[in-house]
Amino acid sequence: MLMCPDPVTQPEGPLPPSTPTIDYETAKTVAAGGDVAARVALANSPDTRPELLYYLADDDDERVRGAVVTNAMTPVRAFGRLARDPSERVRALLADKLTRLLPDLSRPEVGAMRDVAFAALELLAADQVIRVRTALSSALADVECAPPKLAVTLARDVAQDVAGPVLRWCMALSDEELLDILSRRPEPWVVEAVAGRRTVSQPVGDAVVAMGDHQSWATLAGNPGADLSPKARRLLAERGHMPIGGVAAGDGAEEVPDPNAPAGAPGVPPAGPAEVSQRLADAVQDAIREGLAGQGLDREGVEAVVAAATRRLDWAAGYAKREGAAEKAARLAAGGGLNEDVVCDALSWGDRDFAQEAVALLARVPADAVRRILATQSPKAVTALAWRAGFSMRGARTLQARGAGIAPRKLLNARLGTDYPMTDVEMHWHLELFDIRPK
């Protein structure tokens, strides 16, 4: 039985003391029909049998369910049910408890219990309520043995209160993950949180210098755990955040991009004048046709490739308008031009912000829910989202790979070449984990 290392905060309001030890039959009677005070006391008691605590985890009163969460004798199999509890206070209590249990869960002998607990943690990391995700991230930031997947999910959260503590304090994040987060989310608070980590490697420090502002540069320069490259030291010195003498004379480091320069959409090349774009499109079409000649494709196949390339060039040219992602998605939806191809084109240019807004409109779900589903990097959840948006399985695979960043070996593939590999019931189930009900 896993034991909670120390008690966590109880739900609001006074709770009666634990009941004296009572016999099992009486305890069953209280659990099934006792008044609220008696059921709360039973749920608090360390002498209550695990099967009764599992039963009380489904009690009608949230004070009873909150007491079940804090009871060290509650069986792990109840965590999945409690992670879906309708009370955000109960879910926040569970988030705190599970992070405290992580050192015990890391022991090899817990086996299947760890899998159940980690599944509950993943549900909490994808919770609709910021308070629940914040409770989880705040506690996780202090845990040395945080599961890397869970840490990454929270570090990529759109809410600063959720992602901030993990980005700054959680050591389970690899340099590769930190660099990817910085490239996709260069907001000042993200960069500053990374700059203040207990240890900052040279590649991460270089990225902070390249895309940060004066606050993040000051944090990095004053961080004793930052291993700064000569290039980073020189640039920080030039910006007044480090003594000039701290940089070797004439180190000849290469220049980094100006962090104050205006930025476009990530990975999107600037568009030229209309006539230049048209000439480029014509040249690309000709080059593609010539390149595909003799490759075994029929005329229809060649033209499909040409059409996709041309469409994506047109899509890139649209970035010159500097239109917001949500506004662009809404405009295309209003004109009947929002579809799977448009989302795939955006993802081909690395424009995840637009893709998320577009999928939200097509699936008729909140954009925040889309972002959290993609952040879980769950192949089944992302595939269910694509199905909800009306995508083909080809589009679902693109959304997995480019929208959620799922590794190729983990992608969920089509059944019989084109069909979705899950039943409608299964896909509804995965969506309901994010409080997305059938249309």
C-alpha positions in Angstrom: 0.0 0.0 0.0 1.4 3.4 -0.9 1.4 5.9 1.9 1.3 9.6 1.6 4.6 11.1 3.2 2.7 13.8 5.0 -0.9 15.2 5.2 -2.2 17.6 2.6 -4.6 20.5 3.1 -8.2 19.4 3.7 -11.1 20.9 1.8 -12.5 24.2 3.1 -14.7 24.2 6.2 -14.3 22.4 9.5 -14.2 18.6 9.5 -15.2 16.4 12.4 -12.5 14.3 14.0 -11.9 10.7 12.9 -14.3 8.2 14.2 -13.2 5.8 16.9 -12.4 2.3 15.6 -15.6 0.7 14.6 -16.4 -2.8 13.3 -16.5 -3.5 9.6 -20.3 -4.0 9.4 -21.0 -0.7 11.2 -18.5 1.1 8.9 -20.3 -0.3 5.9 -23.6 1.0 7.2 -22.1 4.5 7.8 -20.6 4.5 4.3 -23.9 3.5 2.6 -26.3 5.7 4.6 -24.7 7.7 7.4 -25.0 11.4 7.7 -22.4 13.6 6.0 -20.4 14.2 9.3 -20.2 10.5 9.9 -19.1 9.7 6.4 -16.4 12.4 6.5 -15.1 11.0 9.7 -15.1 7.5 8.3 -13.2 8.8 5.2 -10.7 10.5 7.4 -10.0 7.5 9.6 -6.7 5.6 9.1 -8.6 2.5 10.2 -11.1 2.5 7.4 -10.7 -0.5 5.0 -9.4 0.4 1.5 -12.5 -1.0 -0.2 -14.7 1.3 1.8 -12.5 4.3 0.9 -12.8 3.3 -2.7 -16.6 3.2 -2.3 -16.6 6.7 -0.6 -14.5 8.1 -3.5 -17.8 8.2 -5.3 -19.8 9.9 -2.5 -22.3 12.6 -3.3 -20.6 15.1 -0.9 -17.3 16.7 -2.0 -16.1 16.9 1.7 -16.3 13.1 1.9 -14.4 12.7 -1.4 -11.8 15.3 -0.3 -11.2 13.3 2.9 -10.8 10.1 0.9 -8.0 11.9 -1.1 -6.1 12.9 2.0 -6.4 9.4 3.7 -3.1 7.6 3.4 -4.9 4.3 3.2 -6.9 5.1 0.0 -6.1 2.5 -2.6 -4.3 3.7 -5.8 -7.1 2.4 -8.0 -9.3 5.2 -6.7 -7.0 7.8 -8.1 -8.4 7.5 -11.7 -11.9 8.1 -10.4 -10.8 11.0 -8.2 -8.9 12.6 -11.1 -12.3 13.0 -12.9 -14.1 14.3 -9.8 -16.6 17.1 -10.6 -15.1 19.2 -7.7 -12.0 21.2 -8.7 -11.0 21.3 -5.0 -10.9 17.5 -4.8 -8.9 17.3 -8.0 -6.5 19.9 -6.7 -6.1 17.9 -3.5 -5.3 14.8 -5.5 -2.7 16.7 -7.6 -0.9 17.7 -4.4 -1.1 14.2 -3.0 0.1 12.4 -6.1 3.2 14.6 -6.5 4.1 13.9 -2.8 3.8 10.2 -3.6 6.2 10.4 -6.6 9.3 9.3 -4.6 7.3 6.1 -3.5 6.0 5.6 -7.0 9.6 5.5 -8.4 10.3 2.3 -6.5 10.4 -0.7 -8.9 8.2 -2.9 -6.7 5.1 -0.7 -7.1 4.7 -1.8 -10.7 1.1 -1.5 -11.9 0.2 0.9 -9.1 2.6 3.4 -10.7 0.9 3.1 -14.0 -2.5 3.9 -12.4 -1.1 6.9 -10.5 0.7 8.3 -13.6 -2.5 8.0 -15.7 -4.3 10.0 -13.0 -1.5 12.6 -13.1 -1.8 12.9 -16.9 -5.6 13.5 -16.5 -4.9 16.2 -14.0 -2.3 17.8 -16.2 -4.9 18.1 -18.9 -7.6 19.4 -16.5 -9.9 22.2 -17.8 -9.4 24.2 -14.6 -6.3 26.3 -14.3 -6.4 26.0 -10.5 -6.0 22.2 -10.7 -3.1 22.4 -13.2 -1.5 25.1 -11.1 -1.7 22.9 -8.0 -0.1 20.1 -9.8 2.7 22.2 -11.4 3.5 24.0 -8.1 3.9 20.7 -6.3 5.7 19.0 -9.1 8.3 21.8 -9.3 9.6 20.7 -5.9 9.9 17.0 -6.7 13.2 15.6 -8.0 11.7 12.5 -9.5 9.0 14.1 -11.7 8.0 11.9 -14.7 9.5 13.7 -17.8 6.4 13.4 -19.9 4.3 15.0 -17.2 6.8 17.8 -16.7 6.9 18.5 -20.4 3.1 18.7 -20.6 2.9 21.2 -17.8 5.9 23.2 -19.1 4.1 23.6 -22.4 0.9 24.9 -20.8 -0.4 28.2 -22.1 -1.0 29.5 -18.6 1.9 31.2 -16.9 0.8 30.1 -13.4 1.0 26.4 -14.6 4.1 26.4 -16.8 6.2 29.0 -14.9 7.1 27.0 -11.8 7.9 23.9 -13.9 10.1 25.8 -16.4 12.1 27.4 -13.5 12.3 24.6 -11.0 11.7 21.2 -12.4 14.9 19.4 -13.3 13.1 16.7 -15.3 13.1 18.9 -18.4 15.9 18.1 -20.9 17.9 20.7 -22.8 16.2 19.5 -26.0 12.7 20.1 -24.5 13.8 23.5 -23.1 15.2 24.6 -26.5 12.0 23.4 -28.3 9.8 25.3 -25.8 11.8 28.5 -26.2 11.6 28.2 -30.0 7.8 27.8 -29.9 7.0 30.0 -27.0 9.4 33.0 -26.9 7.2 35.0 -24.5 9.2 37.1 -22.0 8.0 35.2 -19.0 8.9 31.8 -20.6 12.5 33.0 -21.4 12.9 34.6 -18.0 11.8 31.4 -16.2 14.3 29.3 -18.1 17.0 31.8 -17.5 16.5 31.4 -13.7 16.8 27.6 -13.6 19.2 26.1 -11.1 21.4 24.9 -14.0 21.5 26.4 -17.5 23.6 24.8 -20.1 25.5 26.7 -22.8 23.0 25.9 -25.6 20.0 27.0 -23.4 21.9 30.1 -22.3 22.6 31.0 -25.9 18.9 30.6 -26.7 18.0 32.9 -23.8 20.4 35.6 -25.0 19.1 35.3 -28.6 15.4 35.7 -27.8 15.3 37.3 -24.3 14.8 40.8 -23.1 16.6 42.9 -20.4 14.8 41.0 -17.6 15.8 37.6 -18.8 19.3 38.7 -19.6 19.7 40.1 -16.1 18.4 36.9 -14.6 20.8 34.8 -16.7 23.8 37.0 -16.0 23.2 36.8 -12.2 22.5 33.0 -12.2 25.4 31.2 -10.6 24.2 27.9 -12.1 24.4 29.2 -15.7 27.3 27.8 -17.8 27.6 30.6 -20.3 29.5 30.3 -23.5 32.0 33.1 -24.5 29.5 34.3 -27.1 26.8 34.7 -24.5 29.1 36.4 -22.1 30.2 38.9 -24.7 26.7 39.7 -25.8 25.5 40.1 -22.1 28.5 42.4 -21.5 27.6 44.5 -24.6 24.1 44.9 -23.2 25.3 46.0 -19.8 24.5 42.8 -17.9 28.0 41.6 -17.3 31.4 43.2 -16.9 33.3 43.6 -20.1 36.3 42.0 -18.5 34.4 38.8 -18.1 34.8 38.1 -21.8 38.0 37.1 -23.5 39.2 39.8 -25.8 38.6 39.0 -29.5 36.8 35.8 -28.9 35.4 36.0 -32.4 32.0 34.5 -31.5 29.4 34.5 -34.2 26.6 37.0 -34.1 23.2 35.9 -32.8 19.8 37.2 -34.1 18.8 40.6 -32.7 16.2 39.8 -30.0 14.6 43.2 -30.6 14.0 42.6 -34.3 10.3 42.2 -35.2 9.4 38.5 -35.6 6.9 36.9 -37.9 5.3 33.5 -37.5 7.8 30.8 -36.4 9.5 29.2 -39.3 7.7 31.4 -41.9 9.7 33.1 -44.6 8.9 36.8 -45.4 6.7 37.1 -48.4 7.8 39.2 -51.4 5.8 41.5 -53.7 2.8 39.8 -55.4 4.5 39.6 -58.8 7.6 38.1 -57.3 5.5 35.5 -55.5 3.7 34.6 -58.7 6.9 34.2 -60.6 8.2 32.0 -57.8 5.1 29.9 -57.8 5.3 29.4 -61.6 9.0 28.4 -61.3 8.3 26.0 -58.4 5.4 24.4 -60.4 7.7 23.8 -63.4 10.5 22.5 -61.2 8.2 20.1 -59.4 6.8 18.7 -62.7 10.3 18.3 -64.0 11.5 16.7 -60.8 8.6 14.2 -60.8 9.1 13.2 -64.4 9.9 9.5 -64.7 9.1 8.8 -61.1 6.2 6.5 -61.8 3.4 9.0 -61.0 0.5 9.5 -63.3 -0.6 12.9 -64.4 -3.2 13.2 -61.7 -0.6 12.4 -59.0 1.9 15.0 -60.4 -0.8 17.7 -60.4 -1.8 16.8 -56.8 1.7 17.4 -55.7 2.0 20.6 -57.7 -1.4 21.9 -56.3 -0.2 21.2 -52.7 3.1 23.0 -53.2 1.3 26.0 -54.9 -1.3 26.2 -52.1 1.4 26.2 -49.5 3.3 29.0 -51.2 0.1 31.0 -51.3 -0.4 30.3 -47.6 3.1 31.6 -46.8 2.5 34.7 -48.8 -0.5 35.4 -46.5 1.8 36.0 -43.5 2.6 39.4 -44.9 -0.8 40.6 -43.7 0.4 40.1 -40.0 -3.1 38.8 -39.2 -3.7 37.2 -35.8 -4.2 33.4 -35.7 -7.7 33.5 -34.2 -8.8 36.3 -36.6 -7.4 34.5 -39.6 -9.1 31.2 -38.7 -12.4 33.0 -38.0 -12.2 34.9 -41.4 -11.6 31.6 -43.3 -14.4 29.8 -41.4 -16.8 32.6 -42.2 -16.0 32.4 -45.9 -16.2 28.6 -46.0 -12.4 28.2 -46.6 -11.4 26.5 -43.4 -10.7 22.8 -43.8 -8.2 20.0 -43.3 -5.9 21.1 -46.1 -5.7 24.6 -44.7 -4.6 23.2 -41.3 -2.1 20.9 -42.9 -0.7 23.8 -44.9 -0.3 25.9 -41.8 1.5 23.0 -40.0 3.8 22.6 -43.0 5.1 26.1 -42.2 5.2 25.4 -38.4 2.3 27.7 -37.7 0.8 25.8 -34.7 -1.0 28.8 -33.3 -3.2 29.1 -36.4 -3.6 25.3 -36.6 -4.9 25.2 -33.0 -7.4 28.0 -33.6 -8.6 26.3 -36.8 -9.0 22.9 -35.3 -11.0 24.5 -32.4 -13.4 26.0 -34.9 -13.7 22.9 -37.0 -14.2 20.6 -34.0 -16.4 23.1 -32.2 -14.4 23.0 -29.0 -12.6 25.7 -27.0 -9.1 26.6 -28.3 -7.7 26.0 -24.8 -8.9 22.4 -24.9 -7.2 21.9 -28.3 -3.9 23.2 -26.9 -4.1 20.9 -23.9 -4.9 17.9 -26.0 -1.9 18.6 -28.2 0.3 19.2 -25.2 -0.4 15.8 -23.8 1.2 14.2 -26.9 -1.2 11.4 -26.6 -1.6 9.8 -30.1 -5.1 8.5 -29.3 -6.4 11.8 -27.8 -5.0 13.8 -30.8 -6.4 11.3 -33.2 -9.8 11.6 -31.6 -9.6 15.4 -31.8 -8.8 15.2 -35.6 -11.8 12.9 -36.0 -14.0 15.4 -34.2 -12.7 18.1 -36.6 -13.7 16.0 -39.6 -10.2 15.2 -40.8 -9.2 12.1 -42.8 -6.8 9.7 -41.1 -4.1 11.3 -43.2 -4.9 14.7 -41.6 -5.0 13.0 -38.2 -1.5 11.7 -38.7 -0.3 15.2 -39.7 -1.9 16.7 -36.6 -0.2 14.1 -34.4 3.3 14.7 -36.0 3.3 18.4 -36.6 0.6 19.7 -34.4 1.5 17.7 -31.2 5.1 16.9 -32.0 4.6 13.2 -31.5 7.7 11.1 -32.5 7.2 9.0 -35.7 7.5 5.7 -33.9 4.6 6.6 -31.6 2.2 7.8 -34.2 -1.2 6.1 -34.4 -1.6 4.8 -37.9 -4.6 4.2 -40.1 -6.4 0.9 -40.2 -6.6 -0.7 -43.6 -4.7 2.3 -45.0 -7.4 4.9 -44.6 -9.7 4.1 -41.7 -9.5 5.4 -38.2 -8.0 2.8 -35.9 -10.5 3.4 -33.0 -14.3 3.1 -32.8 -16.5 6.1 -32.3 -17.1 5.1 -28.7 -13.4 5.0 -28.0 -12.8 8.4 -29.6 -15.7 9.9 -27.6 -14.2 8.5 -24.4 -10.8 10.1 -25.1 -12.5 13.5 -25.8 -14.6 13.2 -22.6 -11.4 13.2 -20.6 -11.1 16.8 -21.7 -14.8 17.5 -21.0 -15.6 17.5 -24.7 -19.1 16.0 -25.1 -20.6 14.6 -28.3 -21.9 17.2 -30.7 
